[in-house]
Amino acid sequence: MAQVTDGDKNGPALIYCRVSTKALAEGTSLDSQQALCIAHAERLGYTVARVTQEVHTGAELFERPKLTSDRADVRVGMGLPPRGSPPADSLARGVGGVPR
């Protein structure tokens, strides 16, 4: 679980980080995604309510168990993703104005 910050200007943020292989999970990819996403949410004035990490193929968008759980939580109001944030895969690749 990520640290919760005090800058709750825009409400809670739920962060989802994913890699497609166990080899990537054993490296620093999930940690670097998490750090970038937390920093981005905080810059936008969100409080990080939860960070979810998952190792799952990118080919199955609707079959990712942790993402499915996060979607359900968002629908009932348990953490809202930052509006206007770049797609997570862009964050991981340093695309969309977010440095790697």
N, C-alpha and C positions, 0 to 999 in steps of 0.2 A: 504494500500500500504506500502510496506517495504521501509526502507531507502535505498538510492542509495549510494554506496561507491565509493571511489576514486581509488581503486586498479584494474583498467580496463586493466589488463594484457592480459586476454583471451577474452574479449568481454562481452556482456550482458548475463545474466542468467534469465530465467523465472522459478519460483518455483511454484509447484502445491502441495498443502497440502489437504488431504481428510480424513474425518472420515465417518463411515458408519451409525451412528445414531445421532439424535439430542442430546441425553444424553451425548455422547462423545464431541459434539460441545460445550455444556454448561460447560464442564470441561476445562482442560488445554491442551488437546491433540493437537488441532490445533496450539495453541501458541507454544508448545514445538516442534512440527514438523517444524514450520516456523523458530524458532530460530536455530535448528540443521541444517536445509537446508541452511540458510543464512550463518552460520559459515562455513559450508562445501564449499559453493561456493566461499566465500572470501578466504579461505585457498588455493583454487585452482587458485585464481587470477581473478575471475569473478566479474563483477559488477552486483548486483541484480537490474534488470530492473523492475520486477513486481513479486508480490506474489499473487497467487490465492488460495482461500480456498473454499472447497466444502463439503457439507454434502450429501452423496449419497452412495447407496449400492455398495459393491465391486463386486457383481455378474454381474453388467452391465458395462463392460468396455467401450463400444462404445456408451452408452446412457447417459453419464455424460455431461450435458450442458457446464459447465465451462471448463472441460478438452477438450471437442470438440472445444471450442472457442480458448483455448490455442494452441491446435494442429494447427489450421488454422493460428494463428498468427506466430507460428514458421515456418510454410511453406512459409510465405511471408517475413520472416526475422525479425520479431518483438520479439527478445529475443530467445536465444538459451540455452537449458539446459546444465548444466555442463557435459562434457564428462567424463566418468569413474566414475560417482557417483553411489553409491549403490541405488538400487530400493527404492522408497519412503517408501514402507511398511517395508523395512529393517531398514531404519532410525528410524521409529516410534518404532520398537521393539528392537533397539540397536544391530542390526545384521550388519555384514560387516565391523567391525572395528570402527564403529561410536558409541561413548558412548551414553547411554540413558540420 
